[in-house]
Amino acid sequence: MRRMACLVLLLLTGCVTAQDTATGVQAGPRHRFLAFAGYNSPVLVVSVNAPFQLTPTDVAARLAEYADGAVMGSDVTYTASRAAATKNNYRIVARFDAEQATSTGEVCRSAYQTAVLAARYADRTNLFMAFCDKDEPIAGAKVSGPKLSGLGDPVLRDMIRQGMKEMFPGSAGQNRSGSMGSFELAPRPHFRLNPLDGIL
């Protein structure tokens, strides 16, 4: 019902709407995962199925600029360069015009696929964003806005920033409760996401 109301609002006003997707990870652990991923290194941004005649890396570079400063209280920065992101198993995946039944996990997996289906609309652009550890979702947000005129359309900046705020609600210094999983040293230092985090 809420999704339908957001769609009606979008069609009537041309505004951007964003809705969090359930991953089982609470806000506090999401912020801490992001802080860990972005410690001494920018977080990787991956673009999938962008409706522009540009390379995915070129699109991701602009999306990374738009994401900077979007999360309240966070100083994490973003990049389209895999080499620059030292913990690039963590990434923000921005998949344009995903099919309606697409899950957050599927958005994460689409970063590794070469052929991904898109559902384009004449009147709007849909953007499914996910924060992932490889193909495992930590956070997600479905964002809708008016049809984009190009990569420089200010609506796209608004869509990215609203999506980031939905994935990481509140401030990075708030919501400290909730565990993140377990920390493992081999084969390299990393967190192993516990799918029950935020539930138990």
C-alpha positions in Angstrom: 0.0 0.0 0.0 2.8 2.4 0.9 4.6 1.5 -2.3 1.5 2.3 -4.4 1.0 5.7 -2.5 4.6 6.6 -3.3 4.1 5.7 -7.0 1.0 7.9 -7.1 2.8 10.7 -5.5 5.7 10.4 -8.0 3.3 10.5 -11.0 1.4 13.5 -9.6 4.4 15.6 -8.4 7.4 14.4 -10.3 9.3 14.1 -7.0 11.8 11.5 -5.9 10.7 8.8 -3.5 12.9 6.2 -1.7 12.0 3.2 0.4 14.3 1.0 2.5 14.4 -2.8 1.7 14.5 -5.3 4.5 17.8 -7.1 4.8 17.7 -8.2 8.4 20.5 -5.8 9.4 19.6 -2.9 11.6 20.7 0.7 11.1 23.5 0.6 13.7 25.4 -2.3 12.1 24.8 -0.8 8.6 26.6 2.3 9.7 29.5 0.4 11.2 29.9 -1.8 8.1 30.1 1.3 6.0 32.6 2.9 8.4 34.8 -0.3 8.2 34.5 -0.5 4.5 35.5 3.2 4.1 38.3 3.3 6.7 41.4 4.8 5.1 39.9 4.0 1.6 36.9 5.0 -0.4 34.0 2.6 -0.9 33.5 1.2 -4.3 30.4 2.3 -6.4 29.3 0.0 -9.2 26.7 1.1 -11.8 24.5 -1.5 -13.5 22.2 -0.9 -16.5 22.5 2.9 -16.6 20.3 4.4 -19.4 23.2 6.5 -20.7 25.6 6.0 -23.6 28.6 5.9 -21.2 30.7 3.2 -19.7 29.6 1.8 -16.3 32.8 3.1 -14.7 32.1 6.7 -16.0 28.6 6.5 -14.7 29.8 5.1 -11.3 32.3 7.9 -11.0 29.5 10.5 -11.1 27.3 8.5 -8.7 30.3 8.3 -6.3 30.4 12.1 -6.4 26.7 12.3 -5.6 27.0 9.9 -2.7 29.7 11.9 -0.9 28.3 13.5 2.2 24.9 11.9 1.8 25.1 9.8 5.0 24.7 12.0 8.1 27.7 12.1 10.4 29.8 9.9 8.0 33.1 11.0 6.4 33.3 8.0 4.1 34.1 8.8 0.5 33.3 6.8 -2.6 35.0 5.9 -5.9 34.4 4.0 -9.2 38.0 2.7 -9.1 38.4 -0.9 -7.8 42.1 -0.3 -7.3 41.4 2.8 -5.1 38.9 0.8 -2.9 41.2 -1.4 -0.9 38.2 -3.3 0.6 36.3 -3.6 -2.7 34.3 -6.6 -1.6 32.2 -3.9 0.0 30.4 -1.8 -2.6 27.4 0.3 -3.3 25.6 -1.2 -6.3 23.3 1.2 -8.2 21.1 -0.9 -10.6 18.9 1.2 -12.9 15.4 0.0 -13.8 15.5 -3.4 -12.2 12.5 -5.6 -12.7 9.8 -5.3 -10.0 10.4 -8.6 -8.4 14.2 -8.1 -8.1 15.6 -8.7 -4.6 18.4 -6.8 -2.8 20.6 -9.9 -3.1 20.0 -10.0 -6.8 21.1 -6.4 -7.1 24.3 -7.3 -5.3 24.9 -10.3 -7.6 24.2 -8.1 -10.7 27.5 -6.3 -10.1 29.3 -9.5 -11.2 27.1 -10.2 -14.3 27.5 -9.0 -17.9 23.9 -9.3 -19.0 21.2 -7.9 -16.7 17.6 -7.4 -17.6 16.1 -3.9 -17.4 12.5 -2.6 -17.2 12.5 0.9 -18.7 9.6 3.2 -18.4 8.7 6.3 -20.5 7.7 8.4 -17.5 10.1 7.6 -14.7 13.5 6.1 -13.8 13.8 3.5 -11.1 17.0 2.9 -9.2 17.6 0.0 -6.8 20.6 0.6 -4.6 22.3 -1.9 -2.4 25.3 -1.9 0.0 26.9 -5.3 -0.3 29.6 -7.5 0.9 30.4 -9.3 -2.4 27.0 -10.8 -3.3 25.5 -10.6 0.3 23.2 -7.6 1.0 23.7 -5.4 4.0 21.3 -2.6 3.1 19.1 -1.6 0.2 16.8 1.1 -1.1 14.3 1.4 -4.0 14.3 4.9 -5.5 12.0 6.3 -8.1 12.1 9.7 -9.9 11.1 11.4 -13.1 12.6 10.2 -16.4 16.3 11.3 -16.4 17.5 13.5 -19.2 21.1 12.5 -18.7 23.9 11.8 -16.3 24.0 15.5 -15.3 20.3 15.6 -14.4 20.0 17.0 -10.9 17.3 14.5 -10.2 19.8 11.7 -10.4 21.9 13.4 -7.6 18.7 13.6 -5.5 17.9 9.9 -6.2 21.4 8.8 -5.1 21.4 10.9 -1.9 17.9 9.8 -0.9 18.8 6.2 -1.5 21.9 6.5 0.7 19.8 8.1 3.4 17.3 5.2 3.3 20.1 2.6 3.5 21.8 4.4 6.3 19.1 6.2 8.3 19.9 8.6 11.2 23.4 9.6 12.0 26.6 7.5 11.9 27.0 8.2 15.7 23.5 7.0 16.6 22.0 3.5 16.8 25.0 1.8 18.2 23.1 -1.4 19.0 23.1 -4.6 17.0 26.1 -6.9 16.2 27.7 -7.1 12.8 28.7 -10.7 12.6 32.1 -12.2 13.3 35.6 -10.9 12.5 37.9 -13.3 10.7 41.7 -12.9 9.9 42.1 -15.4 7.1 42.7 -15.1 4.2 42.6 -11.4 5.0 41.0 -9.3 7.8 37.3 -9.1 7.1 33.8 -9.2 8.7 31.7 -12.3 8.1 28.1 -11.0 7.9 25.8 -12.9 10.2 22.3 -13.1 8.6 20.7 -13.0 12.0 22.3 -9.7 13.0 19.7 -7.0 13.8 17.1 -9.8 14.4 18.5 -11.5 17.5 
